Amino acid sequence: MGRKVSYDEKIKIVQWALDHGSNYKATAKEFGVSYNRVYDWVRKYQATGDWEILKDHRGKKPRPKGDNLTREEQLEEENRQLKAKIRRLEVEQVFAKKLREIRNRGVDDSQNTKRFRR
């Protein structure tokens, strides 16, 4: 996996590659990134002609905090949190039940594996 590259760095890399006749290998060596990444960024830019295409839009979008929320949004957020809490408690309950079941199997000797062979 390569190093992290900022949006501004991507622009510099693409400009350098285009200024040097789309020499991806030299560009990759100059900036310490992979040939494939340089090639991909240049192709994306050439296809659209827009620098915005080089931005990374992955990940969760930030949720608005407290004061910016309407009453409906506050209730939806509370509902989401409560559902997550219920789910977590259900998983804990199933885990505890399974743990009790495993402990109560009655295997006294750790070497007694005959019971589990098929």
Summary of the structure (lengths in Angstrom):
residues: 118
radius of gyration: 27.5
end to end distance: 43.6
largest distance: 74.7
contacts: 217
relative contact order: 0.07
helix: 66%
strand: 0%
